[in-house]
């Protein structure tokens, strides 16, 4: 299946209600692999977290990446969330300490704004890999639901989103292509957005096909701590075809972010408290305060963003779906990020001393 077939399918205004099921029928049934056994400790860890009393979650998971917001109203009435956001900002800023001096100002700008973009040349070289993934991968919604997370659960009309995860081998091929065709400095931009030293080869990719509005159309933050995600446009994306949009510098405002999260917890807005949503007057004030960056561009546009800052999928008024490569690196807890960054700083200093 190529892009033209996907676009033509949607332009004929199809019945989207069972489209994901139709995609799923084309895929081979998953088989249990030995590596899946590694998920068992994580599974039990998350189960323990779910059943733990709220106040204990706040105490024992203070720095955990899975603990997106205060669970108890007691801590929501304190500086709890603001403090850990500030800790995360400081730990993430350590990535600037081992950055090359020649691009320090560019990296600091990326860190402060919360995003970076570049252009991937001749992205059509990946067409075969992109066409193949629909045949072997099982589709998922990747968190994009056909309703807004306002608690009303009103299903949105003409809403469809599905994501296909690339195999390890194909993922490696995509990363090798990016490494060969992009400036190596992109690794530093990725690191300052992720909050820890990482590189393009650490990225995992999925093919995303989105039509209409969904829960990601709401302005939201993914979690309290820095998260690096990427989006590579596989077609020209203009206004009305769901461009990625970001509130510039919102990641840095710990007071603003924690205030809204605390309000959601105190008001029992469980649909928003995990990844706080901006609506109504709050959204208008935020756009006025920070300014919104809408990423409209040609095929091959590559955007990296720290999605702990406020972002959304822009409005979709097109008859065609938005088709992208969505990607990201693993989320790390604050302690792991601190250790990674300290080691990177030591290594950087050690290399400098050797040269001198």
VENUR-V379540 format. One line per field, one symbol per residue. ss: DSSP state (~ for helix, > for strand, _ for the rest). phi: phi as a letter, one per 30 degrees, with the letter a starting at -180 (. if undefined). Layout:
ss=???
phi=???
This chain:
ss=__~~~~~~~~~_______~~~~~~~________~~~~~~~~~~~~~~~~~~__~~~~~~~____________~~~~___~~~~~~~~~~~~~~~~~~~__~~~~~~~~~~~~~_>>>>>___~~~~~~~~~~~~~~__>>___________________>>>>>>__~~~~~~~~~~~~~~____~~~~~~~~~_____~~~_>>>>>>>>___~~~_>>_______>>>>>>___>___>__>>>>__~~~_~~~~~~~~~~~~~___~~~~___>>_~~~~~~~~~~~_>>>>_>___>>>>>>____>>>__>_____>>>>>>>_____~~~~~~~~~~~~~~~~~~~~~~_
phi=.cddddddedddhddddcddddddddcdddcdcedddddeedddddddddcdeeddedddcecdddddbedcdeddcbdedddddddddddddddddcddddcedddddedddjaabaccdhdddceddddddddccddbdhidcdaddcidhddddhcbbbbcdddeddddddddddddccddddddddddddiadabedddccbccbbbicadddddacdadcebcbbbcdcadccejchddbbddidedcdddddeddddddddhdddcddbeccbhdedddddddcicccdcadejdcccbdddddaadddcbcdcdccbccbacddbdddddddddddddddddddddddd
